[in-house]
Amino acid sequence: MSPSQTDPAQLAVANVRSLSPYVPGKPIEELQRELGLTDIIKLASNENPFGPSPRALEAMRRALEDTWLYPDGSGHELKQRLAARLGVSATQITLGNGSNDVLVLLAQAFLQPGLEAICSQYAFAVYPIAIQAAGAITVVTPATPAHSAMPLGHDLDAMARSITPRTRLVFIANPNNPTGTWVPAADLRAFIARVPEHALVVLDEAYFEYRGAMDIQDGIPWLAEFPNLVVVRTFSKAYGLAGVRVGYAVSDPRVADMLNRVRQAFNVSVVGLAGAAAALADEAHLEHAVGVAIRERDRVAAQLGRLGTQALPSAGNFLLLHAGANARDRFDRLLRQGIIVRPVGNYLLPEHLRVTLGTVEQNDRFLRAWETC
């Protein structure tokens, strides 16, 4: 570019120019290129190591024959199956290209410059990105202290104190990513009841299926009482469909109407719609994958404790580990052994690493490597 030429990037609006993009987990293919390894396990992005249901795979294979057609823009079949499963009306459901898409739709529909949205420190990185992209103000509330019973989790009182007349969205992930922490159902319900009507509570339940016997909410029944509540879920985690990108929001029909006004007409693919609809019918596959993750969550955390590594309490399919000042070096040493975990320095947690719970064999391999790195 000659000195006289204008940088076309400067034509972007200021809030986009200053945006730090989301950094995903390291792909297997990238590590293969860098180190020439072939025996690699990825424990970085909280994917389901058992993959999709066989029923979902078969439905997606059949759907490939229809990929020359646009998908059903309304997602009618999937919405009907979700409505029946959840006990809601299909008019309450908004489909997304993964739950990330739904989070962005919420920001597009309800935020603008001068308005505010609240999220907790150490909450999912997409929240502040979506808020800033909409030109609104991100209000980050402090997390619970590291020495507390639920370290680095959501402080609901701090979030409530931060609500102003300009607040339009309050993002809460329960369980939270990347920490794995959670707030009890009764405390969360009491918080939602305190939120004024001019603000929507976005309850992100991406890891809902992994709650097991823990005191964690099912937000769907609360929708009848709180019209300013939006529950967001995904097929990427427990259902093993991360690669085809299907998520959804359940809300008051009036909120869903606003979301569907900004939603792209064909935002979920033919393959994704077919796979998600079929996955709902295979409860045995879901229960197996979730059951292994819950058992392994306890076993791996206990073994890490015996090795002197603190794992935060987790209700997800992952653990956040305090790896110390050399966390990045340990991440690199794991890479050289063909194990990809997730550094979380971008969450301002440079001494921590997040590890997804894989199969028993994958977790054993990680634990052996961790002991030596």
N, C-alpha and C positions, 0 to 999 in steps of 0.2 A: 504494500500500500504506500503510495507516494505521500509526502507530507501534506499535500494540498487536499487529499481525499478525506472525506468524512467517514468516521467509524460508524458503520450502520448499526452496530450494537447500541450506540448512544440514542438511537431512535426509540428504543424500548422505554416503557414507563419506568420511573425511578424505583418503584418498589420491586420490580422484576430484575432490574440491573443489580440490585443489592442482595438478591436472593441467593442463598446457598442451596444447591439442589440436593435432593435425597441421594444418599449413597447406599446402594444395595449390598448384600453379602457377596463375597468373592465367588464368581462362577467356577465350576469344576473345570471348564474348558480353558479358562484363563490360567489356572494353576498348571494345567497340562502343558500349555505353551511356555510358561515361564520356567518350569523345573523339569519338564519331560517326564513327569510321573504318570502312572496309569492307574494305580491302586489308591483311589482318592475317595474319602467320604466327606460329605458336606453337612456340617452341623452348625450352620451359620444363619439360616433364614427361617427357622421354625416350621419347616416343611414336614409333612407326614411321611416317614420313611417307608411306609407300606403302600404309598401311592393311592390311586383312586380305587373305588369298588370295581370288581369285575363287571358288574352291571353297568356302571358308568362308562367303563372302557368300551364295552360292546355298543352302547348307545352312541358314543362319540364316533366310533368307527362307522356306524351306519350313517351318522350325520354328515360324514365327509362327502358322501355322494350328493349332498344338497348344498355344498359350499359355493356353487355357482349362483345361488339365490341369496338375496339379502335375508338376514334373520327376521323373525317376527319382532317388529319394533316394540310391541307391547309386552313381549315375553309371557304371553297368555298362559301357556301350559305350566311353566315354572311358577308363575305367580299363584295359579290355582292350587298347585300342590303345596306351596309354602303356606298359603292361607289356610288350607285344611290342616296342615301339620301344626300351625301356630295358634289356630283358633281366632283368626282375624279376618277382615275383609280384604280382598285383593286390591281394593282402592287404597289401602294403607301401605302398600308395598311399592318401593322404588328399587329397580334393579340397577346394578352398577358393574362396571368393568373392574371387578374386584371391589372390596370395601373402600379402598383408597379413592376410587372414583366417586363414591357416595359422599365421602368427606369433602372432596372438592366441590361437588354439587351444592352441599350445604353452605359452603363459603360463598359460592357464586350467587346463591339465591338470597342469602340473608346478611351479607356483609358488603360494606362499601367504605371509602375513605371517611374517617371520622367516627366510625363505629368500632367496637371492641369485641374481642373474643378471648376467653380465658382457658388456659391449660396449665397443668402442673409441671413443675420442674421434673425432668427425667421422664416425661410422657412421650408418646409416639411422635417421631420427628415430622410426620406428615401434617400434624395440626398446625404448627407455626408456618409451615410452607404454604398451606392452603390459605391461611389467614393473610399472610403478607402478599400473596399473589392477588388477592382480592382488594388490596390497598388498605385493609383495616389494620387496627392496632392489636398486637399480641400482648396480652397480659399474662405473664408467667408467675405463678405463685410458688413459694418455697415448698419443697418436699418435706416429709417427716424426717427427723434427724437420723443419722446413720446408726446411732446407738439405741434407737427406739425398738419396740417389739416388732414393728413393721417398717424396717428401714427404707428410706428413699421412696416412700409411697405417697399417695395423695393425702394432703392435709385439707379436709373438707371445710374446716372453719376458715382457713386462710383463703380458700376459693370463694366462700360465701362473702367474706369481707371485701373481696375485690370486685364484686358486682356493682355496677353503676348504671345510671339511666342509659348509658351508651352501649351496654353489654347486649349482644344479640345471641352469642353462642357460648356454651360452657362445655368443653370437651373433657370427658372422663372415660378412661379405659379401665374396666374392672372385670378380669385381672388386667394389670398394666403391662405394657411392653415398653422398654426392655427389662424392667426390674422384676416382673413376675408377681409383684405385690398386689394386695387387694384390700378393699374396705368391706366390713360386714354389711349384709343386706339391709338390716334395719337402719344403720347409720346412713347408708346411701339413700334410702327412701326418705328419711327425715331431711336430708340435704335437698333432695329434689322438691320436697314440699316447701322449702324456704325460698326457692328460686322464684323471682317475680315473673309474671306472665310475659313480660317483654323480652325474655331471654329463653332460648331453647337449650335444653340439656341434651347433649349428644352422648349417649351411653354406648361406648364402643365395646361390644361383646365378642370380639374376634376370637378370644380364647375361652368362650363360654363353655364349650363341651368338656374342657379339661378340669372343671371345678370339682368333680367327684363329690365327696361328702362335705366339702367345705361350705362355710356360711357365705355363699355368694349368690347374688340375685339372678333370677330370670326376669328380665325387665319387661317382657311382653305383657304380662297381666297388669302392670302398672300404667299402661298406655290409656286405659279407660278412665283413670283418675287424673292423669296429668297430660293435657293436650299439648303442652310444651316439651314433651319428652320424645326423643327420637332414638330408637334402638338400632344399632348397626351391627351386622354379622357378615360372615364370609364363608365361602366354600374352600378357601385356600389352605386352611390349617387342618382341622380334624377330618375333613372330607377329601383331602389330598388332591385338590384341583387347582393348585397355585398357578400352574402353567396356562390354564385357559381363562383365568380371571373372571370370577363371578362373585359378587357380593350383593348385599341388599340392605335397605333401611325399612323399618316398620315404624309408622308414625300416625298421627292424626291425618285423616284423608285430606284436610286442607293444607297441611304441610307437604304431603306427598304430591299434591297438585302443583305446588310451587317448584318442587324438585324436578318433576317431570317436564316442567316448562323449560328448564335449562339443560336437561339431560339430552345427550345426542340420541337421535332416533334409533340407531343400530349399535348401541354401545356394548351389547353382549353378543358374542358370536353364535352362529348356528351350533358349533361344537360345544361351546360353553353352556348354552341353554339345555342341550340334550344331556350332557354329562351331569349337570347339577340336578335336573329333574330325576334322572335315574338314580343318582346317589342317595336321594332322600328315601328311596324304597329299600335300601340295603342297610338296615340297622345293625345287622350282625358285624359287617365290616367296620362300621363306625365304632361299635362297642369294643371290638378287638383292638383297634389302633389306639383308642383313648385309654383302654385298660392298661395296655403295655406302657404308655407314656406316664400314667399316674404311678404305677408300680416302680418304674425306672426313676421317676423323679425323686422318690424317697430313697431308693437304693443308691443312686449316684450321689445325691447330696450327702448321705451318711458316709459313703466311701471317701468323698472329697474332704469331709470333716476329719476323718482318720488320717488323711494326708496333710492336714494342717491348712486346708483352704476353706474359707468361709463362702458358703452359697446362701444367697438371700432367700427368704421364704418365697415360694413360687406356687401359683395356681395355674400356670401355663404349661406348655410342653417344652420348657427351656429352663435353664438356671443362669442367674447372673452371679459370676464368681469374682471375689476380690483377689486379683492376681498379683497385686503389689506394684511397686514402681517400675518393675521390668515387664509389665504386662505385654507391651508391644513385642519385646524380645521373645516372650513365651509364645505369642501368636505366631511369630515367624518360625520358631522351632517346630511348632505343630505343623505348619505348612510344609516344612521339609520332610515331615513324616506322612504327608498326604492327608492331613486332617484340617479342614477349614472350620474355624469358629468365627465369632464376630467381635472385633474390637468395637468399643462404644465410646471412644474419645469424642466423637461428634455429639454425644449426649453430655459432654463435659464429665465423663467418667473414665479418665485415662488409666486408672488403676484396675479397671474391671474388664472382663471378657464375658460374652454371653455364649452359652453352648446349648444347642438344640438337643433334645433327647431323641436319640435314634433307636435302632433295634438294640436288643441286649448285646449282640456281638459288636455293633458299632460303639456302644457305650463302653464296653470292656476295652476295646482298642483305644478309645480316648483316655480312659483312666490309666492304662499302662503308659501311654505317651505323656500324660500330665505328670505322672510320678517322676519321670526322668527329665522333664524340660524345665 
